[in-house]
């Protein structure tokens, strides 16, 4: 494949980059969560597409399209790199810093351009390699422990992309001849592979970016569906989904599954006296104390209103009762301080065993009956239902 074929491949890649930019703009309409990231990726692909198309359509004896191609490739890669880092969970950097990075790399290429074709080619490939390695490093978790197929595909593509820069830099170091308009100095047998790769990569990476954004959005929606917004605990639905597996695991370990219901005493009075905002603060504070008093990983959910449900795996009911007493003391032992206001909040607790072969809803009903007995017995106490 000669130079004109490579330039034609760049034209194809440029239109692919523009198609990727268009996909980002369309995706923004339905994904407000990643609006900033997708818009920056769209900008990067648009710039890359402009440089690739210009390099292929302008008279090939002109030299300035070579500089345009290099600048557009570097700027686009840096913009997409910074957006991808944010997409995989890295905190974004301030816009002034992003702009200063772009300015510094462009200045470096301009200085190398004035120093001669060989200096320019080496500078371009070194910068390209650094950015491609940065892209690969940004998604390193997807290489080592991918959470979904989108991360795996993106990581594999970027790893391949970095590999092309490694070999291209090596070929540039070995090259001793005239400047190539397309800035590739690999031998002809591999030149065709580079042409095909660079024609397909922009569109391929664009599709991966969208898949990654969709996967991240799906994780966020699942997390929102399983986490109570006010308390940060499991939702009732999320806990119901894990009960069967949890009981089987507890029984397999020779422990006793126990369902415990907890209710904040006189919560309506708190709302009526101090307002609903203070009531929400109380629920968040109670949630925090309950979580802190339980071993990590213990299923704890906001069951509804001011009621919470805990799944315990004690050796027997006596141990479950002792744990419930610790929960009661953790909440009611020390008043809650809300600014200048101090509130003593107590909870009533009811618990019941969940035997093998038993129905979860039946165990919850028995725990609820024990909770009812605790409330009518004076509140701020624990009642445990019998095993029978």
VOPAGU-2260 file (C-alpha; in pm, 1 decimal, decimal comma):
REM VOPAGU-2260
SITE   aa  ch    i         X         Y         Z
SITE  UNK   A    0       0,0       0,0       0,0
SITE  UNK   A    1     155,9     332,5    -103,5
SITE  UNK   A    2     106,9     682,2      41,2
SITE  UNK   A    3    -202,5     774,5    -159,2
SITE  UNK   A    4    -374,2     459,6     -29,0
SITE  UNK   A    5    -285,1     550,6     327,6
SITE  UNK   A    6    -421,8     900,6     275,9
SITE  UNK   A    7    -742,1     751,6     139,9
SITE  UNK   A    8    -763,3     532,7     451,3
SITE  UNK   A    9    -727,2     852,6     655,2
SITE  UNK   A   10   -1023,9    1001,3     471,3
SITE  UNK   A   11   -1230,5     695,0     563,4
SITE  UNK   A   12   -1109,2     719,0     922,0
SITE  UNK   A   13   -1192,8    1089,0     927,7
SITE  UNK   A   14   -1550,9    1025,9     824,0
SITE  UNK   A   15   -1562,6     748,3    1084,8
SITE  UNK   A   16   -1446,4     997,4    1347,3
SITE  UNK   A   17   -1718,5    1240,6    1240,9
SITE  UNK   A   18   -1973,9     960,4    1263,2
SITE  UNK   A   19   -1849,2     887,5    1616,7
SITE  UNK   A   20   -1885,5    1256,9    1705,3
SITE  UNK   A   21   -2242,2    1252,1    1572,1
SITE  UNK   A   22   -2319,6     943,9    1783,6
SITE  UNK   A   23   -2191,7    1127,5    2092,9
SITE  UNK   A   24   -2415,4    1427,8    2020,3
SITE  UNK   A   25   -2718,5    1202,5    1975,7
SITE  UNK   A   26   -2636,7    1007,9    2294,3
SITE  UNK   A   27   -2620,3    1331,6    2495,7
SITE  UNK   A   28   -2994,1    1379,7    2440,5
SITE  UNK   A   29   -3072,6    1069,0    2645,5
SITE  UNK   A   30   -2778,6    1058,8    2885,9
SITE  UNK   A   31   -2754,3    1372,7    3096,7
SITE  UNK   A   32   -2529,0    1196,1    3344,5
SITE  UNK   A   33   -2238,9    1184,2    3096,2
SITE  UNK   A   34   -2323,5    1504,0    2906,8
SITE  UNK   A   35   -1987,3    1674,4    2967,4
SITE  UNK   A   36   -1784,5    1360,9    2890,8
SITE  UNK   A   37   -1973,2    1281,4    2570,2
SITE  UNK   A   38   -1955,4    1640,1    2446,1
SITE  UNK   A   39   -1579,2    1646,7    2497,9
SITE  UNK   A   40   -1542,8    1313,1    2320,4
SITE  UNK   A   41   -1755,0    1452,0    2034,1
SITE  UNK   A   42   -1522,0    1752,5    2012,7
SITE  UNK   A   43   -1218,6    1525,7    2007,9
SITE  UNK   A   44   -1356,5    1305,3    1730,4
SITE  UNK   A   45   -1463,7    1610,0    1527,3
SITE  UNK   A   46   -1112,7    1757,5    1546,8
SITE  UNK   A   47    -954,4    1422,5    1458,6
SITE  UNK   A   48   -1188,6    1379,2    1163,7
SITE  UNK   A   49   -1102,8    1723,9    1029,4
SITE  UNK   A   50    -729,3    1653,3    1041,3
SITE  UNK   A   51    -759,9    1310,2     878,7
SITE  UNK   A   52    -989,7    1425,5     598,2
SITE  UNK   A   53    -778,9    1731,5     521,3
SITE  UNK   A   54    -462,1    1522,6     507,2
SITE  UNK   A   55    -623,7    1296,6     250,4
SITE  UNK   A   56    -800,7    1549,7      30,7
SITE  UNK   A   57    -545,9    1831,0       4,0
SITE  UNK   A   58    -283,9    1807,2    -271,4
SITE  UNK   A   59     -32,1    1554,8    -141,2
SITE  UNK   A   60     272,0    1756,1    -242,0
SITE  UNK   A   61     178,6    2022,1      17,0
SITE  UNK   A   62     351,6    1986,4     353,1
SITE  UNK   A   63     121,4    2181,4     584,2
SITE  UNK   A   64    -146,2    1904,9     600,4
SITE  UNK   A   65     116,7    1692,5     775,3
SITE  UNK   A   66     129,2    1945,8    1058,0
SITE  UNK   A   67    -250,3    1971,3    1060,6
SITE  UNK   A   68    -283,0    1594,5    1085,7
SITE  UNK   A   69     -35,8    1576,0    1373,2
SITE  UNK   A   70    -193,1    1863,3    1567,4
SITE  UNK   A   71    -545,7    1728,4    1523,5
SITE  UNK   A   72    -440,2    1376,9    1626,1
SITE  UNK   A   73    -263,3    1498,0    1940,1
SITE  UNK   A   74    -535,2    1742,7    2045,3
SITE  UNK   A   75    -813,4    1489,9    1979,2
SITE  UNK   A   76    -635,3    1209,4    2164,2
SITE  UNK   A   77    -568,9    1432,4    2465,1
SITE  UNK   A   78    -931,3    1552,9    2477,8
SITE  UNK   A   79   -1066,6    1197,1    2451,3
SITE  UNK   A   80    -806,4    1075,3    2703,4
SITE  UNK   A   81    -919,3    1324,5    2966,8
SITE  UNK   A   82   -1285,7    1246,0    2899,8
SITE  UNK   A   83   -1225,4     870,8    2924,9
SITE  UNK   A   84   -1048,8     910,8    3258,8
SITE  UNK   A   85   -1361,8    1076,7    3392,8
SITE  UNK   A   86   -1579,8     807,2    3236,9
SITE  UNK   A   87   -1396,8     533,0    3429,3
SITE  UNK   A   88   -1433,4     718,3    3759,7
SITE  UNK   A   89   -1124,8     942,7    3782,0
SITE  UNK   A   90   -1215,2    1293,0    3912,5
SITE  UNK   A   91   -1211,2    1553,5    3632,5
SITE  UNK   A   92    -932,5    1809,7    3617,3
SITE  UNK   A   93   -1009,3    2184,9    3587,2
SITE  UNK   A   94   -1065,5    2325,7    3239,2
SITE  UNK   A   95    -768,9    2570,0    3259,8
SITE  UNK   A   96    -536,4    2275,7    3315,9
SITE  UNK   A   97    -685,3    2085,3    3022,5
SITE  UNK   A   98    -639,2    2387,1    2796,6
SITE  UNK   A   99    -283,2    2440,6    2916,5
SITE  UNK   A  100    -200,2    2076,1    2836,5
SITE  UNK   A  101    -332,5    2118,7    2482,7
SITE  UNK   A  102    -138,3    2442,4    2437,4
SITE  UNK   A  103     185,1    2286,1    2566,1
SITE  UNK   A  104     165,4    1985,0    2332,0
SITE  UNK   A  105      78,2    2201,9    2032,1
SITE  UNK   A  106     370,7    2431,1    2110,6
SITE  UNK   A  107     600,7    2128,5    2135,7
SITE  UNK   A  108     493,2    2008,1    1790,5
SITE  UNK   A  109     532,6    2354,8    1639,4
SITE  UNK   A  110     885,9    2384,3    1777,0
SITE  UNK   A  111     968,9    2036,9    1641,9
SITE  UNK   A  112     815,8    2134,1    1305,7
SITE  UNK   A  113    1050,6    2429,1    1279,1
SITE  UNK   A  114    1346,7    2207,9    1371,8
SITE  UNK   A  115    1306,1    1981,0    1069,2
SITE  UNK   A  116    1110,3    1683,8     942,9
SITE  UNK   A  117    1295,0    1418,7    1144,5
SITE  UNK   A  118    1263,1    1609,5    1472,1
SITE  UNK   A  119     895,4    1663,9    1399,3
SITE  UNK   A  120     832,3    1296,2    1323,0
SITE  UNK   A  121    1007,5    1184,3    1641,1
SITE  UNK   A  122     828,3    1443,1    1856,0
SITE  UNK   A  123     490,3    1345,9    1710,1
SITE  UNK   A  124     543,7     976,2    1770,3
SITE  UNK   A  125     674,3    1028,5    2123,4
SITE  UNK   A  126     372,1    1240,8    2213,3
SITE  UNK   A  127     137,4     994,0    2045,3
SITE  UNK   A  128     292,6     702,5    2233,2
SITE  UNK   A  129     269,2     888,0    2566,2
SITE  UNK   A  130     -99,2     968,0    2511,2
SITE  UNK   A  131    -184,7     615,8    2396,0
SITE  UNK   A  132     -12,6     471,0    2703,6
SITE  UNK   A  133    -204,2     721,0    2916,6
SITE  UNK   A  134    -529,1     600,6    2761,4
SITE  UNK   A  135    -437,0     239,7    2834,5
SITE  UNK   A  136    -337,8     327,6    3192,5
SITE  UNK   A  137    -667,7     508,2    3245,0
SITE  UNK   A  138    -859,0     186,4    3178,5
SITE  UNK   A  139    -607,5     -47,2    3345,0
SITE  UNK   A  140    -874,1    -176,8    3584,2
SITE  UNK   A  141   -1072,8    -293,3    3283,2
SITE  UNK   A  142    -769,2    -492,7    3173,3
SITE  UNK   A  143    -712,6    -657,0    3513,0
SITE  UNK   A  144   -1065,9    -688,3    3652,7
SITE  UNK   A  145   -1329,7    -588,9    3395,5
SITE  UNK   A  146   -1677,7    -526,0    3532,6
SITE  UNK   A  147   -1849,8    -576,6    3198,3
SITE  UNK   A  148   -1788,1    -655,3    2831,8
SITE  UNK   A  149   -1777,8    -284,4    2743,3
SITE  UNK   A  150   -1474,7    -230,1    2966,6
SITE  UNK   A  151   -1300,1    -538,8    2827,4
SITE  UNK   A  152   -1354,1    -431,2    2465,6
SITE  UNK   A  153   -1240,2     -74,4    2533,7
SITE  UNK   A  154    -928,0    -189,6    2718,8
SITE  UNK   A  155    -831,6    -436,6    2444,8
SITE  UNK   A  156    -877,9    -173,2    2173,2
SITE  UNK   A  157    -669,7      86,6    2355,0
SITE  UNK   A  158    -399,3    -168,4    2431,0
SITE  UNK   A  159    -381,1    -247,4    2059,4
SITE  UNK   A  160    -374,4     126,4    1981,4
SITE  UNK   A  161     -79,3     177,1    2218,1
SITE  UNK   A  162      98,1    -114,2    2053,4
SITE  UNK   A  163      68,8      49,5    1711,7
SITE  UNK   A  164     240,8     359,0    1848,1
SITE  UNK   A  165     522,7     155,2    2000,4
SITE  UNK   A  166     606,5      -5,3    1666,7
SITE  UNK   A  167     550,3     318,2    1472,9
SITE  UNK   A  168     802,3     496,7    1696,0
SITE  UNK   A  169    1052,9     215,0    1645,4
SITE  UNK   A  170    1006,9     240,7    1266,5
SITE  UNK   A  171    1050,7     617,8    1283,5
SITE  UNK   A  172    1379,9     578,4    1469,1
SITE  UNK   A  173    1499,5     337,2    1200,4
SITE  UNK   A  174    1386,4     556,5     908,9
SITE  UNK   A  175    1652,8     744,3     717,1
SITE  UNK   A  176    1486,6     913,3     424,8
SITE  UNK   A  177    1231,4    1173,1     316,1
SITE  UNK   A  178     932,6    1279,5     523,5
SITE  UNK   A  179     611,4    1086,1     466,7
SITE  UNK   A  180     296,3    1290,5     433,5
SITE  UNK   A  181     100,2    1034,6     636,5
SITE  UNK   A  182     367,9    1023,7     913,3
SITE  UNK   A  183     395,8     643,8     904,2
SITE  UNK   A  184     740,6     496,1     854,3
SITE  UNK   A  185     670,5     125,0     887,5
SITE  UNK   A  186     764,4    -108,8     603,8
SITE  UNK   A  187     510,9    -160,1     319,6
SITE  UNK   A  188     390,1    -503,8     436,6
SITE  UNK   A  189     272,2    -345,9     762,4
SITE  UNK   A  190     169,8     -16,0     609,9
SITE  UNK   A  191    -149,5    -173,4     476,5
SITE  UNK   A  192    -238,1    -302,5     825,5
SITE  UNK   A  193    -182,5      44,1     971,2
SITE  UNK   A  194    -400,8     198,0     702,5
SITE  UNK   A  195    -688,7     -39,1     772,8
SITE  UNK   A  196    -647,3       1,2    1150,2
SITE  UNK   A  197    -646,7     380,2    1141,7
SITE  UNK   A  198    -946,0     378,8     908,4
SITE  UNK   A  199   -1147,7     171,9    1155,6
SITE  UNK   A  200   -1017,8     282,9    1496,1
SITE  UNK   A  201   -1201,5     618,5    1530,3
SITE  UNK   A  202   -1542,5     462,0    1476,2
SITE  UNK   A  203   -1451,3     158,7    1686,1
SITE  UNK   A  204   -1332,3     368,9    1978,6
SITE  UNK   A  205   -1641,9     588,2    1949,1
SITE  UNK   A  206   -1865,9     282,2    1976,8
SITE  UNK   A  207   -1668,9     164,5    2280,1
SITE  UNK   A  208   -1705,8     504,1    2448,4
SITE  UNK   A  209   -2083,1     482,9    2409,4
SITE  UNK   A  210   -2088,5     124,7    2537,5
SITE  UNK   A  211   -1880,8     227,0    2837,0
SITE  UNK   A  212   -2111,0     521,3    2911,1
SITE  UNK   A  213   -2416,5     296,2    2882,7
SITE  UNK   A  214   -2261,0      35,1    3112,0
SITE  UNK   A  215   -2176,0     301,8    3369,5
SITE  UNK   A  216   -2527,9     446,2    3346,3
SITE  UNK   A  217   -2673,6      97,1    3393,8
SITE  UNK   A  218   -2458,0      45,7    3706,1
SITE  UNK   A  219   -2572,7     377,8    3844,8
SITE  UNK   A  220   -2939,8     294,9    3785,2
SITE  UNK   A  221   -2897,4     -45,4    3947,7
SITE  UNK   A  222   -2725,6     115,4    4245,4
SITE  UNK   A  223   -3004,3     371,4    4276,7
SITE  UNK   A  224   -3262,7      93,6    4260,6
SITE  UNK   A  225   -3088,8    -102,4    4536,5
SITE  UNK   A  226   -2989,6     187,5    4767,7
SITE  UNK   A  227   -3231,3     395,5    4969,9
SITE  UNK   A  228   -3171,4     759,3    4880,3
SITE  UNK   A  229   -3228,7     895,8    5231,7
SITE  UNK   A  230   -3046,7     643,3    5448,8
SITE  UNK   A  231   -2793,8     491,5    5209,3
SITE  UNK   A  232   -2907,2     144,2    5315,3
SITE  UNK   A  233   -3047,4    -133,9    5098,9
SITE  UNK   A  234   -3397,0     -82,2    4966,6
SITE  UNK   A  235   -3670,6    -327,5    5057,4
SITE  UNK   A  236   -3667,9    -464,4    4702,8
SITE  UNK   A  237   -3290,5    -512,4    4703,0
SITE  UNK   A  238   -3298,4    -701,5    5032,6
SITE  UNK   A  239   -3586,1    -922,3    4914,3
SITE  UNK   A  240   -3378,5   -1019,9    4610,6
SITE  UNK   A  241   -3088,7   -1148,9    4820,4
SITE  UNK   A  242   -3275,3   -1326,3    5103,5
SITE  UNK   A  243   -3288,2   -1675,6    4950,9
SITE  UNK   A  244   -2915,9   -1689,6    4874,6
SITE  UNK   A  245   -2836,1   -1536,9    5214,0
SITE  UNK   A  246   -3041,5   -1796,9    5406,7
SITE  UNK   A  247   -2886,2   -2086,0    5214,8
SITE  UNK   A  248   -2537,9   -1957,0    5292,1
SITE  UNK   A  249   -2614,8   -1911,4    5663,1
SITE  UNK   A  250   -2763,9   -2259,9    5696,8
SITE  UNK   A  251   -2468,2   -2410,8    5511,9
SITE  UNK   A  252   -2235,9   -2256,8    5772,4
SITE  UNK   A  253   -2441,6   -2411,6    6052,7
SITE  UNK   A  254   -2573,9   -2076,7    6176,8
SITE  UNK   A  255   -2927,9   -1961,3    6257,5
SITE  UNK   A  256   -3095,1   -1715,5    6016,2
SITE  UNK   A  257   -3283,4   -1450,8    6213,7
SITE  UNK   A  258   -3502,4   -1166,7    6086,8
SITE  UNK   A  259   -3498,9    -850,8    6299,8
SITE  UNK   A  260   -3734,5    -554,2    6257,0
SITE  UNK   A  261   -3653,5    -218,6    6418,7
SITE  UNK   A  262   -3883,5      81,9    6448,4
SITE  UNK   A  263   -3801,3     436,0    6564,8
SITE  UNK   A  264   -4016,5     517,1    6867,0
SITE  UNK   A  265   -4251,6     817,0    6850,3
SITE  UNK   A  266   -4122,9     915,6    6509,3
SITE  UNK   A  267   -4444,5    1099,5    6419,8
SITE  UNK   A  268   -4394,7    1316,3    6726,3
SITE  UNK   A  269   -4042,6    1403,6    6604,9
SITE  UNK   A  270   -4181,5    1510,8    6267,2
SITE  UNK   A  271   -4468,5    1707,0    6420,5
SITE  UNK   A  272   -4247,6    1883,5    6677,8
SITE  UNK   A  273   -3924,5    1942,7    6484,4
SITE  UNK   A  274   -4032,1    1919,7    6120,3
SITE  UNK   A  275   -3985,5    1662,8    5847,6
SITE  UNK   A  276   -3634,1    1780,6    5765,8
SITE  UNK   A  277   -3527,3    1698,6    6121,7
SITE  UNK   A  278   -3709,3    1366,9    6087,9
SITE  UNK   A  279   -3499,9    1286,2    5780,3
SITE  UNK   A  280   -3185,1    1375,9    5974,5
SITE  UNK   A  281   -3290,8    1139,2    6251,5
SITE  UNK   A  282   -3341,4     854,3    6004,9
SITE  UNK   A  283   -2998,6     914,7    5851,9
SITE  UNK   A  284   -2837,4     927,8    6197,0
SITE  UNK   A  285   -3014,4     609,7    6312,7
SITE  UNK   A  286   -2903,9     436,1    5990,7
SITE  UNK   A  287   -2545,3     535,4    6061,0
SITE  UNK   A  288   -2550,5     400,9    6416,4
SITE  UNK   A  289   -2712,1      74,6    6310,3
SITE  UNK   A  290   -2454,1      23,9    6034,4
SITE  UNK   A  291   -2171,8     101,4    6275,0
SITE  UNK   A  292   -2295,8    -151,8    6529,7
SITE  UNK   A  293   -2320,0    -439,8    6280,6
SITE  UNK   A  294   -2041,5    -645,2    6120,4
SITE  UNK   A  295   -1950,0    -535,8    5768,3
SITE  UNK   A  296   -2166,1    -703,4    5507,5
SITE  UNK   A  297   -2467,5    -761,0    5734,2
SITE  UNK   A  298   -2784,9    -711,7    5524,7
SITE  UNK   A  299   -2955,9    -397,7    5657,6
SITE  UNK   A  300   -3238,9    -219,2    5481,1
SITE  UNK   A  301   -3479,3      63,8    5530,8
SITE  UNK   A  302   -3792,7    -146,0    5526,6
SITE  UNK   A  303   -4034,0     142,4    5504,9
SITE  UNK   A  304   -4085,7     481,1    5671,9
SITE  UNK   A  305   -3907,6     469,9    6007,9
SITE  UNK   A  306   -3878,3      89,2    6005,9
SITE  UNK   A  307   -3557,8    -106,5    5936,4
SITE  UNK   A  308   -3491,4    -475,6    5877,7
SITE  UNK   A  309   -3170,6    -664,9    5960,7
SITE  UNK   A  310   -3074,8   -1020,5    5871,8
SITE  UNK   A  311   -2858,8   -1177,9    6142,9
SITE  UNK   A  312   -2667,8   -1507,4    6137,4
SITE  UNK   A  313   -2604,9   -1589,7    6507,3
SITE  UNK   A  314   -2528,3   -1929,0    6654,9
SITE  UNK   A  315   -2864,3   -1926,7    6833,7
SITE  UNK   A  316   -3153,7   -1700,3    6936,4
SITE  UNK   A  317   -2980,1   -1587,6    7254,6
SITE  UNK   A  318   -2693,2   -1447,6    7050,8
SITE  UNK   A  319   -2944,4   -1280,6    6817,5
SITE  UNK   A  320   -3114,3   -1119,8    7117,3
SITE  UNK   A  321   -2779,2    -992,6    7246,6
SITE  UNK   A  322   -2702,5    -838,4    6907,0
SITE  UNK   A  323   -3046,2    -674,6    6900,6
SITE  UNK   A  324   -2978,6    -529,3    7247,5
SITE  UNK   A  325   -2652,0    -381,2    7119,8
SITE  UNK   A  326   -2841,9    -220,2    6833,7
SITE  UNK   A  327   -3097,4     -75,3    7074,1
SITE  UNK   A  328   -2820,7      64,9    7294,9
SITE  UNK   A  329   -2626,3     199,2    6995,2
SITE  UNK   A  330   -2924,0     412,1    6893,8
SITE  UNK   A  331   -3073,9     508,7    7229,5
SITE  UNK   A  332   -2765,7     513,1    7450,5
SITE  UNK   A  333   -2646,8     858,3    7340,7
SITE  UNK   A  334   -2868,9    1152,4    7236,8
SITE  UNK   A  335   -2835,0    1278,9    6881,1
SITE  UNK   A  336   -2691,3    1628,0    6843,3
SITE  UNK   A  337   -2830,6    1836,6    6557,6
SITE  UNK   A  338   -2661,3    2173,2    6595,5
SITE  UNK   A  339   -2791,5    2324,0    6917,9
SITE  UNK   A  340   -3066,8    2062,0    6941,9
SITE  UNK   A  341   -3021,9    1731,3    7124,6
SITE  UNK   A  342   -3273,4    1450,8    7075,2
SITE  UNK   A  343   -3286,2    1120,5    7254,1
SITE  UNK   A  344   -3413,5     869,0    7002,8
SITE  UNK   A  345   -3500,5     511,6    7092,9
SITE  UNK   A  346   -3597,9     208,6    6889,8
SITE  UNK   A  347   -3814,3     -95,1    6952,1
SITE  UNK   A  348   -3699,4    -427,2    6813,6
SITE  UNK   A  349   -3866,9    -754,2    6726,6
SITE  UNK   A  350   -3692,3   -1064,6    6598,6
SITE  UNK   A  351   -3783,3   -1410,2    6475,6
SITE  UNK   A  352   -3592,2   -1714,6    6346,9
SITE  UNK   A  353   -3617,0   -1810,5    5982,0
SITE  UNK   A  354   -3588,8   -2190,2    5978,9
SITE  UNK   A  355   -3485,9   -2405,5    5686,5
SITE  UNK   A  356   -3779,6   -2456,5    5452,8
SITE  UNK   A  357   -3958,8   -2157,5    5603,4
SITE  UNK   A  358   -4098,4   -1870,1    5399,4
SITE  UNK   A  359   -3927,3   -1533,6    5440,2
SITE  UNK   A  360   -4255,5   -1342,6    5459,9
SITE  UNK   A  361   -4365,6   -1570,4    5746,3
SITE  UNK   A  362   -4046,5   -1494,8    5940,2
SITE  UNK   A  363   -4099,6   -1121,5    5878,7
SITE  UNK   A  364   -4457,2   -1150,3    6005,8
SITE  UNK   A  365   -4338,2   -1317,0    6325,8
SITE  UNK   A  366   -4070,0   -1050,9    6374,1
SITE  UNK   A  367   -4335,4    -783,7    6318,0
SITE  UNK   A  368   -4555,0    -942,0    6584,4
SITE  UNK   A  369   -4261,2    -938,8    6826,2
SITE  UNK   A  370   -4198,0    -572,3    6737,4
SITE  UNK   A  371   -4564,9    -495,3    6807,3
SITE  UNK   A  372   -4528,1    -661,3    7149,1
SITE  UNK   A  373   -4216,2    -452,8    7221,1
SITE  UNK   A  374   -4400,4    -130,2    7137,3
SITE  UNK   A  375   -4702,1    -217,3    7346,5
SITE  UNK   A  376   -4477,2    -330,5    7627,5
SITE  UNK   A  377   -4335,0      20,8    7671,5
SITE  UNK   A  378   -4102,1      70,1    7367,7
SITE  UNK   A  379   -3720,8      95,3    7376,0
SITE  UNK   A  380   -3691,9    -278,5    7421,6
SITE  UNK   A  381   -3625,4    -606,1    7240,5
SITE  UNK   A  382   -3866,9    -894,9    7197,6
SITE  UNK   A  383   -3770,9   -1218,3    7026,5
SITE  UNK   A  384   -4028,0   -1467,0    6894,8
SITE  UNK   A  385   -3995,1   -1832,6    6989,8
SITE  UNK   A  386   -3845,4   -2080,7    6747,5
SITE  UNK   A  387   -4179,3   -2253,1    6718,3
